[in-house]
């Protein structure tokens, strides 16, 4: 910071102090009064009484006791930064205090300016972040508050703040003519977004109006908007530009438009608090010198991706905002305030700050964002909770009525944060729980809104980002799991039945994965099945492999012996059953292992295997393969009651498995592949457990990451389960984030997956050409072709890999560029 930060600028105005120690009455007053300040504005019928009472108490107590002063200053700061929709009400309270006790108000403002300076100091790499949303977001909220309260403070000082921030934004933007600068975009958008707050109390001198116009002209003339947002960060791909908005491109026009016509729209949007202002406004002294960081200090930290502030970090990446609740034939009007208006952009900003800044109090967030309409002009939003049917009836009678619903606006903003790419600001469980909290507060009002959101994402699954498909699945299952799995399942039945034979169809796979997931979530499966149509009752019992494919797997170990599908039970040691010729020997081995779980004898088990070979070699096709599968299945069967028990058996059998497997003359990669396959076939009906067990074998050194990925992306007669099965996909995501295993020094999982996906993509296109099918970018025109679904699924998977791991991909040359040219794949060329 240059010049050096000097806290002496913020010494309080001298005022007599009561030097007596704190007394219980002050503590009691704080406990009663500070909560009232926090809820200021929430109760309109008592608002004037609240202002009168609180201002009188502040006038009487401020300056007499440090405990009271500190508590009040901290409360004001907390509300300004954590509940920004209440800023005008806090500003009004301070203005009323200033009209009766100017010195108290000046000291309050000195405290806020000091905190503002502290945030500026923290923007360089030498400061620690004190606000959860980040120092730059705190600065945004402080300068917004200073604009609101500008009628009683030095307006030139506040304008200087805005000029300085805008100047830094322009200079940072110009520091690299081509590259996007995260901090520059954040300062540009947030500084402009705050400007209309100068007009909140509608007492604007001409000189201030001239300064505001100069700010807007400066932004319009000197800030160069750079390239559009990369498709990698779009929620939907290909994206619909009508429903994806770049904040940098719309902010200036949003602000200019809302200030037109003598601020008519602002007057219809902001609450009218002018009637509560004192007749004569005082002017507070503010002889301070606020120090801003220099351009040279900010350039090294302007990336923002590594910021620990939740909102600051969001700006580290491009911020396309998408619309969920779009007008349609059933709802022919907007229910969410458009982001292409100032009102919509500001509401999105406020709700984002509430969700991010109050994350430590989820219940309060759920309450505040749904009652946000209380803090804006009555009539801007519809009556809370009005059903769409009733609203539509009113709209048909009078097209001029407002159709904006605060519930829709709040939920769409939260979903935008949940489905943010490439990273989310919090663990996704926070957003899942917050949405459940919102719904539980008013189920009859919120549930239909969630229903619209579910249908929107489901109807657009074909273009929804690959990573976000799994997130949607998790949110959907979490949400309905908290409401007894209630959903109108019959809506999906016709489509699912029509395309049931398509292995790569997005909607079919979503419903199948969802049903399997919710069955894992409950111990009361009959209750869930009662809610399902007959068709989905069958789907909910699907395993990773079909019964026919699983039968073929076991049949591959035998000659002159037939395996029946009916004899294959979930998570069972098939070879021990009475219909299998070697069942007695297998049962003996199983019982021996169970009796000696920690120290089975290698010679004893080797001898048992030899006896099986001697007695049944004529019906066993490949005994070495059979031995590997038998021992793996036996270990898993003994430990299947709990993962901890499985881990114990793997540890106890470690020397047995190593000893026997090392003597089998099969290439190591093939051997490892058989181990992974054996695990997943045993856990065929519960692949999520199978992959956890596979991870155990990985950490015990039986298999490698490379072989696991080879298994995941193996093609089984045109079926690549790693592209469609949720358990398999999530486990792949975990593998890609491994960092500590020795194997990773020479093997890169992201590179392997990228190359494998490229190979699948090229093979799919070539196969399609041979069959005379032209792969089309128009999904709806080719949905009957499963190859097309496969092709687009792989494209989206590639987009995820490149977005997340593009910085470490070392070989992207294996793509058949001529093939892509022939197929008119324009988007993938940007990836590879």
N, C-alpha and C positions, 0 to 999 in steps of 0.2 A: 504494500500500500504506500503510495507516494503522494504527498508527504506523509509522515508517520501518523498513525492514529493517536489522537490525543483526547483522553476521556475528560480532561479539564474543561472542554467545551460544554460539558453537560452538568456542571455544578448547579445545584438547585438555587433558586432565588432565596436569599436569606429570609427566614420567617421564624418567629418565636416557636420554640419547641417545648412540649411538656416533657421534662427529663425524668419524670417518675417511671418506675418499671411498669411493664405491661400488666394490666389488671384484667381479671376474668371478663369484665363487661365488654372490653374491646374484642376479645376473642369470640365472645358470644355474638357481638354485633357482626363480626366478619362472617361467622357461620350462617347467620340469618340473611345477611345482606348480599353477599357475593353470589349465592344461588339465584337471588332475585335479579341480579344484573345479567346472569347467564340466560335467564328466560325472558329478558326484556323483548317485547314485541310479540310474544307468543299468545298473549291474551289481550285482544283489542279492546274489550269492554272495560279493562282496568288500566289501559296504557297511560292515560294522563295522570291518574293517581300514582302509578308506579314511577313515572318521571318526577313528579313532585316530591314523593317520599325519598327516592334515592338521591336526588339532587340536594335536598335539604340535609340528609344524613352526611353526604360528602362535604357539603359546605361547613357543617358543624364539626366534623371529625378530622378532615384532611389537614395534615400539618401538625397534628398534636401527638401523634404516636407513629413511630416507624413501622410497627407491626401492621397497623391499619393501612398506611400508605403503600407498603410493599404488597400487601394482599390485593389492594385495589389496582395497583399498576399491573400486577401479574394477571389479574382477571381481565382487565382491558386487553392486554396483549393476547391472552389465550383466545378471547372471542374474536378479535381482529384476524388472527391467523387460523383458527380452527373452525369458526362459524362465520365466514365472510358475509353471508346474507344478512347478518345482524349489524354490520358496520354502520349503516345510516342511523340506526337506533342508538348505538353507542355514541356516535358523533353528536346526535341531538342532545343526549344526556350531558355530554361535556360542554356543549354550547350553553345549555341552561345553567350548569354550574358556573361557567365563566361570567354569565350575566349577574351573578350574585357574589362570586368569590373569584376574582380574576387571578389572584396569586395561586390559588389551588389549581385552577385550570392550566395556568402556565407551567406549573410543576408537573402536572400530568402529561402535558405535551412534551416537556423536556424529557421525561422518562421514556415516552414512545420514540422520540427522536434518537435518544441514546440507544434504544433497542434496534432501531433502524440502522444506525451507524454500525452496531455490532454485527448485524447481518451482512452489511457491505464488507466489513473486515473479514468475515468468514468465507467470502466468495473466492478468495485466493487459496492456494494449497496449504496455507499456514494456519487456517482457522478451523475450529471444530464446529460441526453442524449442531445447532440447538433445536431447530424445528424439524419435525418428521418429514415435512414436505420439501425441505431444502432451503438454503439461504436465498436463492433467487426467487423462489415462489413466495417466501416471506417478504422480500423486497417488493414484489408485485402487490401484495396485500397491504403493506404499509403505505405505499404511494397512492393506492386506491383510497385508503382512509384519509390521507392528507388532502386529496382532492375533494372528498365529501365535506371535510371540515374546513375547507379553504375560506369560507366566509368570515372566520374569526382569526385566521393566522396569516402570515405573510404569503400572499399569493405568488409573488415573484419567486420566493424560495421554492415553493412547490413546483411552479413552472420550470424552474432550473433543474429540479430532480428529473422531470420528464424529458427535458432537453438533453440532459447528460445521459440518461438511459438510451434514448433514441440515437444519440451520437455514438455511443458504444456499440449499439446494434449495427449501425451503418458501417462503422470502421471495422468491426469484426467480419462483417459480410464481405467487405472489400479486401480483407487481408489475404484471401485466396479467391481469385477471380472465378474459379470453376467449382471448387468443392463447397458443399453445404456446411455452414457453421451452426451447430446446434444452439449455442448460447445466443447467437445473433438472431435466429428465428424466434427463440423464446422471448427475448427482449422486445423485438419488433411487435409480436402479436400481443403480448401482455401489456405493454406500455400504451399501445393504441386502444386496447380494450378498456383501459381505465379512464380514458379521456372524458367520456360522457358523464362520469361521476362529478366533474366540476359543476355540472348543471343540476345536481340533485335538489338543492334547496332554492333553485330558480331565482337567485339573487346574483346575477352575473354582470359585473361592470364591463363596459365596452373594451377596456384595456385587456381584460382577461380573455374576452372573446377573440380579440386580435391575436393574442399569444397562442390560443388553441388552433386557430386557423393556420398560423405559422408552423406549428408542430405537424399538422396534417400535410401541409404543402411540402415540408421538409421530407417527410416519409415518402410521399408520392414521387418526389423528384430524385431522391438520393438512394433509396433502398431498392436494389435490383433483385427481383424474385428470380430464383434459379430454376434448374430443371424440375420437371414434375416428379412425383414420388415413384420410386422403383416398384415394379409389380411384386417384388419379394415381400413387401410390407402390407400388401392389400389382403383383407380378410377373404375376399372372394376373387377368384382368378379363372378365367378372364373377368375383369371387374367392370361393373356398370358405372360409368363416370357420373351418372345422375345421382347415384347413391353413395358416392365416395367423394368427400370434400377435403381439400387441402386448406388448413387454417391460414397459412401464410398468404394464400391467394384471395381469401374472402374478407379478411379482417378490415382492411382499410375501407373497402366499399361498404361493409356493414356499419362501420362507425360514421362515415359520411352520410349515409342514407338515414340513419336514426336521428341525426342532428338537423335534418332539413325541416322546413315548414315550421320554424320557431319551436323546435324540439317536440312536435306534436306527439310522435310515437313514444318518446321518453316519458311524457306526461301520462300516457296511457299505460305505461309499464311500471315505472317507479312509484312506490307508495308516496302519497301526498302527506308530508310531515311539516310543511311550511306553517300550518296553523298552530303548531306547538312551539314555534320559535319565539324567543323574546321579542318585544317590540323594537328594542334597540340592541344591535349586536356589538359586543366589545371587540377590540383588536388586541390579540395577545402578543406580547413581546417574544421574539424568537431569535435572539442574537447568537446564532450558532453557525458553525462552519462544518458542513457535512463533507466528508472526504470520500470520493469514489475511487475504485481501483483504476489503474491505467490500462490502456490497451495491451501493453507489453506484459503486464501481469496476468491478464485474462486469457490471452491466446493459448498458453500451455494447458489451461484448465477449462477451455471452452467446449470440449467435446461432450461433457455431461454424462456420458455413458457409465462412468465409474462413480458418479455422485451417489451418496447414500441417502439423499433426499428423494422421497417417493415421486413427487411431481417433477422435480428437476430431472430425474433420470428418465422420465417419460419423454422429455424433450430431447434426449440424446439420440432419438431415432425419429424419422419422419412420422407425422401424425395424421394419417388419413382417417377421417371419421365416416362411418357408414350408417345408413338409415335402415332401421328394422321395420318400424311401423309405418309403412308406405301406404298411401291411398290405393284402394282397389274398388272393384265393383260393389263389394259389400260395405266398405267404409270409404265413401268418395270424398274424404276430406282429411286434412292433416290433424292428427291428435298430438303430435310432438312439434314443439316450436322449431322451425327449420334452422339448421346450423348456418344457413346462408343469410340469416338475419342477425342483427346485433343481439336481439333478445335471446335467440336460440343459442348463440355462441356464449353469451354471458352465463346463461343458466347451465350450460354444459360445463363451463369453467368452475362455477360455484359448486355444483354437485360433485365434480371431480375433487375439488379441494376438501369438501366435507368427507367424502369416502376415504380419501388418502390421509387427511389430517386427523381424523377422529377414529382411526382404525383400532385404537385401543378400547373403544367403547362402541361396539357394534350395535347394541340396542339403540343408542342415541343417534347413530347414523341413520338407522332404519326409520326412526321417528322424524328426524329433521328433514330428510330429503323428500318425504312424502307430504310434509306440511309446509313446504317451501312457498306455496302460494300465499300464505299468510303475510309474507314479507314483500309482496308486490301488489300492485294496484288491483283492487277488487274488480272483477269482471274480465281481467286479462285471461284467466283460466276458467274452465267450466266449473260447475259445482262438483266438488270432490266426490268420486265414486259413481258418477252417473253412468249407467250402462250404455254401451254403444248403440243399442237399439233405440233407446229413448233419445240419445243425442242425435241420431240420424233422423228421427221423426221431427225433432225441432229444427234441424238443419234444412230439411226439405220444405218446411214452412217459411223459414227465414234464413237465407244464405249468408246474411251479414253477421250472424251470431258467432261468438268465439267457439272453436272446437278443440282448443288446446287443453290437454289433460295433464296435470302435474304428475300423476302416477306414471303415465306413459313416458313422459320426458325423463323422469328420474330413472326408471328401469332401463330405458334405452341407453342412458349414459353409463350406468353400472355395467350393462352387458358390453358396451364398447370398451370398458376397462378390462373386463374379463377376457374378451377376445382380441386383446391388443397384441400386435406382433412388432418385433420379434420376442419381446419379453413382457411379462406381467410385473406390475409393481409390488405385488404381495403374492404369497402362496395362493393358488387358486381356491383353496379351501375357504379362505376368508370371504371371497366373493360368493361362493356357493352358500355359505352360512348366512351372509348378509341378505341374499335374495330370499332364503327361507324365512329369515326374521321379518322381512318386509311383508311376505305373504301371510305369516302367522298373525301379524297385527290386524290384517283385514282380509281374510281369505276370499270372501265373496267378491271383493273389489279387485284384488290383485290376481287371483287365479285366472280369470279370462285374459288378462294382459299377458301372463306367462304362456297361456295357450296360443295366443297370436305369435309370440316370439318362437315357441317350439315349432309352429307350422312354418314360419318364415325360414328358419334354419333347415328344417327337414325338406322343404320344397326347393331349397337352393344347395342341397348337399353335393350336387354334381360339381359346383364351382367353389364350395367352401374349402378353405385351405386344409391340407392333409393333417397338419398338427391340430388345427382347430376342430376337425371332425372328432378326434378323441376327446377334446375338451368339452365339446357339445354333448357327447355321449355321457361323460362323467357328470356334467351339470344336470342333464335331464334325469339320469338315474338318481342322483342325490336329491333333486327336487321332489320327484314323485315318491321317492322312498320315505320322505318326511310326511307324506300325505297318503299313506297306505296304498301306494302305487296306482292311484286313480288316474286314468287317462282314457280318452276315447279311442281305444285300440282299433275299433272297426274302421276308422278312417284310413288306416294303412293296409287293410286286409286285401282289398281288390288289387291294388298295385303289387303287393308282395306276392300274391298268388299268380298274377299275370307274368311276372318276371322271376319266378322262383328258380328257374333253371339257369339263371345268369350268375355266375360265380363272382363277377366283379362289379355288379350293379351297386351303386352307392347306397341307395335307399334300402334295398334288400339286406345288404350287409349291416347297415345301421340298425334295422329292426332286429335282426338276428343277434347281433352283439349286445344290444340293449336288453333283450329278453334273457340272454344268458347271464348278463351282469346283475340284473335285479334278482334273478333266482339265487345268485351267490350272496346277495345282500340280506336275504331273509331266511329265517329258520321256519317260517310258516308258508311254505310253498303252496299248499292247498288254497290259502287265502288269496294269493296272487293269481293262481290258475282260475279261480272263480271269476275273476275280472276279465279274463282273456277270451276272445273268440276261439272256436275249436281249432282253427288253422294255426294260431299262434301258440296254442298249448303244445303242439308238436314242435314248433320252432324253438320253444324255450328249452327243449331237451336235447337240442342238437349238440354234438360233440365236434372236436376239431376235425377228425376224419369221419366220414360216413361209415355206417356199419359194414357196408360192402368193402370199402377201402381198408378198414381195420381187419376184416376177415382175410383180405388178400395179403396183408402184412404178416399175419401169423401163418397163413398157408405157405408163404415163401420158405419156411423152415422145414417143410415136410414133403415127403414123396409117399405115394400110396397110403395117404391118410388125409381125410377131408375135415377141414375146420368149418364148423357151422356158426353163423353169426349169432344165433340164439344162445350159444354157450359162452359168448364173450361178455363178461360182466364188468361194470365200471370199477377201475382201480383194483383189479383182481390178478392173482398169479394164475394165469390160464393153465400153465403146465401142471398144476397140482390137482386139477379136477379129474374126476373118476373116468371121464370119457377119453382122456389123453393116455396113451400107452405107458409112458414113463412116470405116471403120477405117483407111484409108491416111492420111487427113488427121489423124486423131487420133494415130496412131503417129508421124507427122512432128512434131507438136507435143510429144509426150512426149519424143522423142529430143532435140529442140531444148532443152527445159527441162533435161534431164539433162546436156546439154553445157554449159549456162550456168546452173548452179544458183544462183549469187549475183547474176547481172546479166542476166536475160533481157530482151529488148526488148519494150516495150509495143506499138509499132507492128507488129512482126513477128507477135505473137500475135493482135492485133486483126485483122490481115489474114488470118491463118489461119482465124479464126472467121467472117470475112465470106465466105470461099470455101466453108466448110461450109454456111453459110446459103444461099448462092446455088445450090449444087449439090444440097442435100438438104432444102430448106425444105418440099417437098411432103410429106415423111414425118415431119417434126418438128412436133409439135402446138403447142408454145409455145417458140419459140427462146430467148427471154430466160431462161426457167426452165432449159432445156437447157444454156445457156451457163454458168450458175452451177454446176450439178451437174458438168458436164464439167471445168471448171477446178478445182473442189474435189477431185474424184476423181483428177484428174491429179496434183495436188500431193501427195495422200495416197499414191498409187501409187508415185511416185518416192521417197518417204521412208519406205515401210512397213517397211523392214528394221530400223529402230530409232527409238525416240521422239526421240532426239537428232537423227537425220537428218531426221525429220519437222519438227522445230522449225527446222532450218536451211532446209529448203525453204519453209516458211511465211514465214520472214524474207526469203528471196531472192525469193519471189513476192509479197511484200506490196504493192509498188507496182503490180504487174500486176493483182492481184485488186481493189485499191482503185480503180484507174483504170477497169477495165472495169465493175465493179459499180456505181460511181457514175453511169455513163451509162445504166444499165438503169432504165427508167421503171416501177418496181414499188414499192409502199409499203415503207418501211424494215423494218417488223416482218415483213412477208411475206418479204422478201429474207433477213433473218436466220434466219427459221424454215427456209427452204430450205437455208441453209448448214448449220445444225445437223442437219437431216434427212439431207442428203447425207453428212455425216460418219458418222452412225450407220448409214446403209444400206451404206456402204462397209465399215465394221467390224461388219457385222451378226452375224458369227459370233464376234466378240470385242468385245462392247459395253463391257467395262471399259476397253479401249484406246481405243475410240471416245470415251468421255467424257473421258479424259485429253487426247486430241487436241482435243476441243471446248473444254476449258479453255485450251489454247494459243491457239485462235482468239479466245476471250474476252479473254485478256490482250493480244492484238494488236489488239483493238478491232473485230473483225469482227462479233461478236454480243454481245448483252447478257444479263445474268442473267435478266431478265424473259422473254425469248424462249426461253432454255434451259428454264426452268420451264414455260413454255407448251407446249413440245414434250414434256417429260416427262409432263405431265398431260393431254396431248391424248387425246381419245377416238377410237380407230380401230375403228369398227363395234362399239362396246360394250367394247373392250379398252383399258384404261388401263395401259400397261406400268409407269408410275411407281408403281403399287400392288403389283406382284408380282415384278418382276425385281430380283434382288439388286444387280447392278451399278448399275442406275438408282437404286435406293433409297439406296445408299451415296453415290453422287455427289450426290444431293439433300441428304443430311445434310451433305456438305462445303459445298455452296452456302449452306446455311442458316447456316453458321458464318463466312462471309466477313465481313470487317470493314473492309478498306482500300480497296476500289474506289470511285472517284468516284460511280458510279451509285447506291451505297447511301445517298448523302445525300438522295436523293429517292424511292428505291424500297426497300421492306422485303420481302425474300424470305419471312420467316415469315408476314407478313400476306397476301402473295399466295397462299402454299400453303394457309393456313388458309381463305381465302375460296374457293379452288378446290375444296378438299376438301368444304366445306359445300355448294357447288353440286353436286358429284358425289353427295353423300349425299342431298340433296333430290331430284335428278333420278332417282336409283336408286329411292327410295321411291315417287315418283310413277309411274314406269314399272311398278314391281311392282304397285301398286294397279290400274293399268289392265289388267294381265294377270290380276287376280284373286288375286294372291298376297299374303297378309297377312304382312308382315315380322315375324318372331318372334324373341324373345330366346333361344329355345331352339334352339341351333345344330343339335343332333343331330336334331331333328324336321324340319328343313328343309334338310338338307345337299344334297338333290338339286336345289335351286334355286340356280343360280349367282348370281342377283341377291342372294340372302341372304348368300352368301359375300362378295360385293363390298361389300354394305352394312356388314357387321361389320368387314371389313378397313379401310374408310374410318373407321369409328368409332374403331378402335384407333389409326389414324394421327393422327386428331384429338387423341386423348388424349396421344400423344407430343408433338405440336406445342404443345398447351396447357401440358403439364408443363414443357417445355423453354423455350418462348418466350412463355408467357402474360403475362409482365411487359411485353412490348413490343407485344402485339396491340392494335390501336387500333380495329378495327371488327369487332364480333362480332354485329352486328345482322341479318346476311343470312340467318340461320337461320329456316326456316319453323316457328315455334313450334307453330302449329296442327297441322301435319303430324306433328311429334314427339309431340304429345299423342295424336293419333289412333293412332300406332304404338306407344304405351306405351314410349317410349324414356326410361327414368328416369335412367339414368346420364349420358347426354349432356347433360341439363339442368344437371348440375353443372359441365360443361366450358364451356358456351357461355352 
